[in-house]
Structures are given as structure tokens and as C-alpha cells.
């Protein structure tokens, strides 16, 4: 075979490899986005008792951090993005028994490094079971932490496949588990986000958890609303410095509540 023919064959193989890689990436992307969109206020932390309930409003293609408002409420209706598969498509959450009353270790691998957390399957079995099931399905893969708060409460919020605060699995779950009685969420706390009771009745708010969670990077007091507190289902055991560095960079607008200026992409979540 002449050198010209060898070069042509090498080029064809390279194109074929690129096509296969693109097809695989597209397939992963379709699986990841196979979710049901729900009201955009869902799974946002209700800051009742601190100043007001802050919800992010979103429109297609708009920057989600542009609207942190003490009175804004989102009006997005449920919209099926694509036919979902796995636990993300289930109308019911994974059984709480999946947590096995056990302490699990999960590694949240991000573009900035690994955040290792311990999951409390004894005191928060439903939340841990949901997190385990979604992680195993790759639901969190290639998602972006979409919200940072830097005043009054100090959290980084992640777990939304849409990256807007409006995404999650088809199911919701409750009740609230393992919320601190004094309303103090200590540094390193891993907790579930939910709707605040001012934007929904207490029972609905208490059962509005999905995939979104928040990491507390500095002791924060989040008083209970009518639904209660927030489910604490684990703690950061290493990598909290990553979250702290994101907090130091602030939000992209300079506001105290919005999208982080330093992007945090969850590459995958592995559990042992």
C-alpha cells in the first residue's frame, strides 16, 4: 500500500472513531436529559425566616442566576422533555430499604476535584436510597451546580440535570428526614433541597424532594417553615475546600444568590 493510501485509510479510521465517539456521547446525553421538567420553584431552598423565600425564575436560554427575588415565583408547567428511563422516569421513588440502614461513601467527581461524602442510610433512608439509585443510573453525570448563596446561608446547590433549578426525576419524595431541631446546618452538611411552604402547602412542600441537594460550606441557620426543615442525608468528609473556593469566587452577577462564577460540573457520582 502506498503512503498516500495508508494516509487515506488512517484518515478514514479517524473519522469513523470520531463518529462513534459522537454517537456514544449523544446517547449518554439523551439518557441524561430523559427527565420530566417540573415547576421551576421545585427543589429550591426555601429561605423562610431569614429574609424571604427566594426562588429563581427561568426562561428558555436565559441565565438562571439573573432573577433572585424575595417575591418571585416560577410558573413553569410540567413538560416532558423526553421519554425517560431508569429511576429518573419512575413515578415513585426508590424504596427506602435500598439504603440498608448503612453509612455509604460517595465520591462526587467534579471538574475542580473530588468531593467525598458519607451518606447516612440510617437516619435518612429515603433520601439516601434516592441518591444511590440516581447515582447508579448516571443521573448526576455531567450536571452543573447551578446555585450559590453567600449571605445569611452559605450553600452550593447541585443535582439538577437542567442546570436551572427546574430539573429532577419524575418522582418526588418525602417526608423530611433528620432535619436539625435548632435549624443550624453545620459546615459540611449535605441536605436535600425542596420547595418552601410559602409557594406550596406544607404537605406538598415536605414531599417535594427530587434530585437536587445542597452542600453547606459555612454554618448556616435555616429556620423551619410550616413544612419543617431540610433533610440532612450526609456530610462532606473531604473536598470541602473545593466548595469554599467556589464560594470565594462568588456568583456571576455579584449577587448573593445566583449561578456560581466558578463553574462546577459533576462528572459522575460513584458509591461504595
C-alpha positions in Angstrom: 0.0 0.0 0.0 1.4 3.4 -1.0 2.0 6.1 1.6 -0.9 8.1 0.1 -3.3 5.1 0.5 -2.1 4.5 4.1 -2.7 8.1 4.9 -6.2 8.0 3.4 -7.0 4.8 5.4 -5.7 6.4 8.6 -7.9 9.4 8.0 -11.0 7.2 7.4 -10.3 5.3 10.6 -10.0 8.6 12.5 -13.3 9.9 11.1 -15.0 6.6 12.0 -13.7 6.8 15.5 -14.9 10.4 15.8 -18.3 9.4 14.6 -18.6 6.5 17.1 -17.5 8.8 19.9 -20.0 11.4 19.0 -22.8 8.7 18.8 -21.9 7.4 22.2 -21.8 10.9 23.6 -25.2 11.7 22.1 -26.6 8.6 23.6 -25.3 9.4 27.0 -26.7 12.9 26.7 -30.1 11.6 25.7 -30.2 9.3 28.7 -29.1 12.2 31.0 -31.8 14.5 29.7 -34.5 11.9 29.8 -36.3 13.6 32.7 -39.6 15.3 33.4 -39.5 19.0 34.0 -41.5 20.3 36.9 -42.4 23.7 38.3 -39.3 25.8 38.4 -39.8 26.6 42.0 -39.4 22.9 42.9 -36.3 21.8 44.8 -35.1 25.3 45.6 -34.2 26.0 49.2 -36.9 27.9 50.9 -35.2 30.6 53.0 -38.2 31.1 55.3 -37.4 33.2 58.4 -34.0 34.5 57.1 -35.3 37.2 54.8 -37.9 35.7 52.4 -38.4 32.8 50.2 -36.0 33.1 47.2 -36.9 31.4 44.0 -35.1 31.6 40.7 -37.2 32.3 37.7 -36.1 30.9 34.4 -36.9 31.2 30.7 -35.5 29.2 27.8 -32.0 30.2 27.1 -31.9 32.8 29.9 -29.2 33.0 32.6 -30.8 31.3 35.6 -28.9 33.5 38.1 -30.5 36.7 36.8 -33.6 36.6 38.9 -33.1 36.0 42.7 -36.2 37.7 44.1 -37.9 37.7 47.5 -41.3 37.6 45.9 -40.8 35.9 42.6 -42.5 32.6 41.9 -41.9 30.4 38.9 -44.8 29.4 36.7 -43.3 26.8 34.6 -45.7 23.9 33.9 -44.7 20.2 33.9 -43.3 19.4 30.5 -41.9 16.0 29.3 -38.5 16.6 27.8 -38.1 13.1 26.5 -39.3 9.6 27.4 -37.2 8.8 30.5 -35.6 5.5 31.6 -34.3 4.2 34.9 -35.2 5.7 38.2 -35.3 9.1 36.7 -38.5 8.0 34.8 -40.2 6.3 37.8 -43.3 7.9 39.2 -42.4 6.5 42.5 -39.1 6.9 44.4 -36.7 4.0 45.1 -37.7 2.0 48.2 -36.1 3.3 51.4 -34.7 -0.1 52.1 -32.1 0.4 49.4 -30.1 2.4 52.0 -29.9 -0.7 54.2 -29.5 1.4 57.4 -25.9 1.7 56.4 -23.4 4.5 56.1 -22.3 4.8 52.4 -19.4 6.6 50.9 -19.9 8.6 47.7 -17.4 10.4 45.6 -18.8 13.4 43.7 -16.2 13.8 40.9 -16.2 17.4 39.6 -14.1 19.4 37.1 -12.5 21.0 40.2 -11.7 17.8 42.0 -13.4 15.1 44.1 -15.8 15.8 46.9 -16.2 12.8 49.2 -19.3 12.4 51.3 -20.7 10.0 53.8 -24.4 9.1 53.4 -26.5 8.4 56.4 -28.7 5.5 55.4 -29.9 5.0 59.0 -31.3 8.5 59.7 -32.3 9.5 56.2 -33.1 6.2 54.4 -35.4 7.6 51.8 -33.1 10.4 50.7 -30.0 8.1 50.6 -31.9 5.5 48.7 -32.9 8.1 46.1 -29.3 9.4 45.8 -27.9 5.9 45.5 -30.3 4.9 42.8 -29.9 8.1 40.7 -26.1 7.9 41.1 -26.1 4.3 39.9 -28.1 5.3 36.8 -25.7 8.1 36.0 -28.4 10.7 36.5 -26.0 13.2 38.0 -23.3 12.7 35.3 -22.3 16.0 33.5 -24.6 18.1 35.6 -23.8 21.6 36.8 -24.1 23.1 40.3 -26.5 25.9 39.4 -26.9 27.9 42.6 -24.6 29.6 45.2 -25.7 31.6 48.2 -23.2 33.8 50.0 -25.1 35.8 52.6 -27.1 34.5 55.6 -27.0 31.0 54.4 -23.9 29.5 52.8 -24.7 26.7 50.4 -23.8 25.3 46.9 -26.8 23.7 45.3 -26.4 20.9 42.7 -28.1 17.9 41.3 -30.3 19.4 38.6 -29.8 17.9 35.1 -31.2 21.0 33.5 -28.9 23.3 35.4 -31.7 25.8 36.0 -33.3 24.8 39.3 -36.2 23.3 37.4 -35.0 19.8 36.8 -35.2 16.5 38.5 -36.6 12.9 38.3 -40.2 12.2 37.6 -40.8 11.3 41.2 -40.9 13.4 44.3 -40.4 12.0 47.8 -40.9 12.9 51.5 -41.3 13.2 54.4 -38.5 15.3 55.7 -35.9 13.2 57.5 -33.2 14.1 60.0 -33.6 17.9 60.0 -31.7 19.6 62.8 -34.1 20.7 65.6 -32.2 24.0 66.1 -32.2 24.9 62.4 -28.4 25.0 62.3 -26.9 23.3 59.3 -23.2 23.0 60.2 -20.3 23.2 57.8 -20.1 20.1 55.6 -23.8 19.2 55.8 -25.3 17.5 52.8 -29.0 18.1 52.6 -31.9 17.8 50.2 -33.4 20.9 48.6 -37.2 21.3 48.4 -40.0 23.8 47.8 -40.6 26.3 50.5 -44.1 26.1 52.1 -44.9 29.7 51.1 -45.0 28.5 47.5 -46.9 25.3 48.2 -48.9 23.8 51.1 -46.9 22.3 53.9 -47.7 18.7 53.0 -46.7 19.1 49.3 -43.6 21.1 50.3 -42.4 18.3 52.7 -42.8 15.8 49.9 -41.3 17.8 47.0 -37.7 16.4 47.1 -36.2 15.0 44.0 -32.5 15.0 42.9 -31.3 18.5 44.0 -29.1 18.8 47.1 -27.0 21.4 48.7 -23.6 21.4 50.4 -23.2 23.8 53.4 -19.7 25.4 53.3 -20.2 27.6 56.4 -22.5 27.1 59.4 -26.0 28.4 58.4 -29.2 28.9 60.2 -32.2 28.0 58.1 -35.4 28.3 60.2 -38.2 25.8 59.7 -41.2 26.8 57.6 -44.6 25.2 58.0 -43.3 22.0 56.3 -40.4 21.7 58.6 -36.6 21.8 58.0 -34.5 20.1 55.3 -33.4 16.5 55.1 -29.8 16.0 56.2 -28.6 12.9 54.5 -24.9 13.1 54.7 -21.7 15.0 55.4 -18.6 16.0 53.4 -15.6 14.2 54.6 -13.1 15.6 52.1 -13.0 18.1 49.3 -15.0 20.9 51.1 -12.2 23.3 50.1 -13.5 23.0 46.5 -16.9 24.3 47.6 -15.2 27.1 49.7 -13.1 28.2 46.6 -16.3 28.3 44.6 -17.9 30.5 47.3 -14.9 32.8 47.4 -15.4 33.4 43.6 -19.0 34.5 44.2 -21.8 34.5 41.7 -21.5 35.5 38.1 -23.6 38.7 38.8 -22.0 39.5 42.1 -25.3 39.0 43.8 -25.6 36.9 47.0 -27.8 34.3 45.3 -27.2 33.0 41.8 -25.1 30.9 39.5 -21.5 30.4 40.6 -18.9 32.4 38.8 -16.6 29.4 39.1 -18.4 26.6 37.2 -18.8 23.3 39.0 -19.5 20.3 36.7 -20.3 17.0 38.3 -18.7 14.5 36.0 -20.1 11.5 37.9 -21.1 10.2 41.3 -19.7 6.8 42.4 -20.7 5.0 45.5 -19.0 2.4 47.7 
